[in-house]
Amino acid sequence: MGITQIISSLVMIAVLVVPGFIFSKLKMCDSGITKGLSTIVVNMCVPALIINAFQVEYSSRLAMEIVYCALLWAVTLVFAFALSFALKKLLKLNKIETALVICALSVPNTGFIGIPLLNALYGGESLFYSSVCEIVNDLFLYTLVFTIIGMSTGHKTKFSFMELINPPIVSVIIGLIMFVSGIRLPEFLAVPVKYAADATTPLAMFIIGAQLSQIKLSEFIGDRRIYVLCAVRLIVMPAAVWALLSFFTSLDGLFPTVFILMAGMPVGSICAIAAQNFNGDVSFATKCVMLSNILCVFTIPVFALLV
């Protein structure tokens, strides 16, 4: 994709954010509506987007790239995990804060922001790679990350495979099966799935606009830990992945571009949810999520233009 096309796509996405911001400021969209729309996006639109993306002809090249993507993303998560302990010493974090930093760096917002954004920028083929990153993310989150957060707050956690049964993950599995087997959706299903998929980006951007309108920048003044964490999440991680890919493959083509941008996504909202569920530092986690979501508006376009 050329620079002109990327800039055009980014401007389009910025325009889609504006209505949510305005509606929220005018009190025409409250937190209840935003929460309801988020549920629709995550549980219906994103799964439809993923399944629709896998409705293509099977090729061994694409299949190998999917496996390659999963392995490389796992390496990326391990790197983020190790980096978290370096930040522990640098920022003098306590046990609970360290666990939340592990979550913030290891589990970027690939599902709610990454998948719709990359679909808007690069189209359906990018979803092969971003969906794989999402499923590896969830495996890492519900096994290792949640266990660490639970232990840091004195909670005993027991992994259950049922925690992995959610619409985005199920849709990836269904999509992969259909991709490998060559099964295609009949028209009476394919058309509604495409309609739901097409709604993903505008709804997701509307929600982000509404969320940004509620943020008071004064709340983030004075806590340097959050600035450092956001810099690592939004700049260091994609730059490190860029360096990693340069050793293993050519940086030409869609795969490395998608991979680098996915690594530069903001902190996932699951970080704040986990802090709430395990009685961790909710304020610290929420600030990390919200500030990184603000700053990614600037960092993601920069990396999109560079790669």
N, C-alpha and C positions, 0 to 999 in steps of 0.2 A: 504494500500500500504506500502511495506517495505521500509526501509531507502535506500537500494540499488537501488530499482526502482525509488524512488524520485530523488536521485542523478543523475541517468541515464537520467531521464526526464529533469531535470534542465540543465544538460550538453547539451542535444539535443537542448533545447531552446536557450542556449547561442550560440551554433554553428549556429543556424538559424539567430541570430542577426548579425553575422560577415559579411555576404555578403552585407547587406545594408550599414554597416559602410564602407566597402572597396569601394563599388560602389560610395558612396557619396564623399569619400576622393579623388577618382580618377576622380571626375567630370563626372561620367557616369550616375549619378542620381541627378537631381536638385530638387528644392522645388516644381516645377510644377508637376513632376512625382510623388513625394511623396504625394502631395495633391490629385492627381488623384487616386492613389492606396488606400489612406485612404478612399476616397469616395466609392470605390468599396468594401472595407472590411466592412464598416459600413452599406452600403445600400444593399449589395447583399450577401456577404459571411457570416456575423454574422447572418442575418435573416435565411439563409439556414441552418446554424449550429443549430439554435434554433428549427426550425421546424423539422429538422431531429432527434433531441434529443427527441422530444415529440412523435415520432412514436413508442411508446411502449404500452404494454398492461396496461390498467387502473387497479389501485389497491387503495383501501381505505387508506392504509398506506402512499403511496406516495402522495395522494391527501391531507391528513391531514398535512403532512410535508411541502407541498407547502404553505398552509394557515399559518402554524406555522412559516415558514420562513418569510413570508410577515409581520406578526405582530412583530416578533423579529427585523427585519430590520428597521421597523418604529421606534421601541424603540431606536435602535442604532443611527438613524438619529436625534432623539430628543436629545439624549445624546451629539452628536457632536454639535448640535445647542447650547446647554447650555454651552458646553466647549468653544465655540467661544467667549462668553462674558467674561469668565474667562481670556482668552488670551488678550482680549481688554484691561483689566486693567494691566495685567502683561507686555505687550509689548507697552502700551501707544499708541494704534492705534486710528486713527481718524475714522470718521463715514464711509467713503468710504472703508478704509482698513478693518474695522470690517465686513462690508458686504461681501467683497471678502473672508475673512477668514471663514465666515459662509459657503460660497459656497465651498471653498477648503476642509473643514473638513466634510461637510455634503454630498458632491457628489463626491465620489472617482471614479476613472476611471474603473468602472465595465464593461462597454461595450466593449471598444476597446482593453483593456489589460486583464481585469479580465476573461471574457468569453473565449477568445482563450487560455489563459494561463492555466486555470483550465481544459479545455477540453484536452489540451496536457498532463497535469499531471494525471488527474483522469478519463478521458473519458466522454462519453455522459451523464451518469446519473448525473454528477455534474452540468450539464447545467440546470436541473430542478430548482435547488436552485439559481444558479447565474443569471438565467433569471428573476426569481421573484425579486431578489435584484435590477436588472436593471429597472424593471417597477416601483417599489416603488421609486427608485432614481429619475426617470423622473417626476413622479407625484409631488414629493417634490420640485424638481428643478423648474418646470414650474409654480408652484403655489406660494409657500412661498419664495423660495430663490430669484427668479428673481424679485419678488415684493420688497423685502428688498433692493436688489442692485439698482433697479430703484429709490426707495425712497431716498436712500443715495446720489444719484447724481442729485436729483431734477426732475427726470422723472416720469411722471404718467404712471403706467403700468396697463393694463387690461388683466386678464387671458382669454385665448381663448382655448377651447378644441382642436382646430385645431393644436395647438402647440404640442400636444401629439400624433398627427398622423404622426409617422415616422416609417420607415421600421423595426427597432428592436422591437418597442412596438407592432406594428401590427403583427409581426411574433410570439411574445409571446402569443397574444390573439388567433391567428389562431392555434398555437400549443396546447394551453390549451383546445380549443374547440375540436380539433381532439383527444386529449388525453382522455377527458371525454366521448366523443361520440363513440370512437372506430374507427373513420374514418381513413383510411390509404391512402396514396398517391398511385395512379396507377404507375406502373413501369416506364412509359415514363416520369413521373415527378420525381419520387423518385430517379432515377439514376442521373439526372442532379443536383438535390438538394444536393445529397451526394457529387458529384464532387465539387460543389461550397463550401460546408461545409468543405471539406478536404483542401481547399486552404486557409482557414481563418488563421490558425496559422502561416504557413510560410510567408504569405504576411504581417501579423501584425508584426511579428518579424523583417522582412526586413525593414519595415517602421521605427520601433523603432531604429534599427541600424543606419539608415540614419539620423534620428533626433539626435541621440547621437553624431554623428560625427560633427555636427554643433555647439555644445555647447562649449563655452569658459569658463572654470572654474573660470578664473579671474573675470568674471562679477558677481560672487556670493560672493566674498570676502568682508567682512565688514558689511553685513546686517544680524545681529543676528536674526532678526525677522523671516527670511526665514528658518534658521536652526531650530529654535524652532517649527515653524509650520510643517516642514517636520518630525521632531521627533514625534510630536503629531499624524500626519496623518499616519505615517508608523509604529510606535512602540506603542504609547499609545492607539490608537484606536483598533488595533487587540488584544492587551493585555486586554483592558477593555471588549471587546466582549468575550474573552476567560473566564474572570471572570464571566460575565453575564451568559454565557451558563452553567457554572459549577453549578449555582444555580438552573437551570431549567431542565437540561437534562444531560445524560451521554456524555462524550466527546469522546466516542468510535463511530466509524462509519464515513461515508462520509459527512453527513450533517454538523456537527460542524466544520469539517476540512475546507470545502468549505466556510462556513460562516465566520470563523476567517480570512481566507486568503482574502476574498472579502473585509473585513473591513480594511485590510492592503494594499489595492491598492493605487497607487499614486494619486495626485490631478488630477482631470479630466481637459482635455483641455478646457472644456466649461467655466472654471473659467476665462481664458484669453480672450475667445470669448465674455463672458458677460461684462468684463471690457472694451473691445473695443466697444461693442454695446452701452453701457451706459456712455461712456466717463469717465470711472473710471481710477484707477491707473494701466495702462496696463503693465508697467515695473514690478511692484510688483507682479501682477498676473502671468505673464509669467515666472518670476524667480521661483515662487512657483511650477508651473507646471513642468518646466524643471528639477529643482534640485531634486524634489521628484521622477521623472522618472529615474534619475540617481541612486539615493540611493536605490530605490526599488529593483534594481538588487541584492543588498546585503541582504536587510531585508526580502523579500518574501521567498528566499530559507531557511533562518534561521527559520521562522515560519513554513514553509512546513515540515522541519525536526522535529521541536518540536511537532507539532500536529499530 
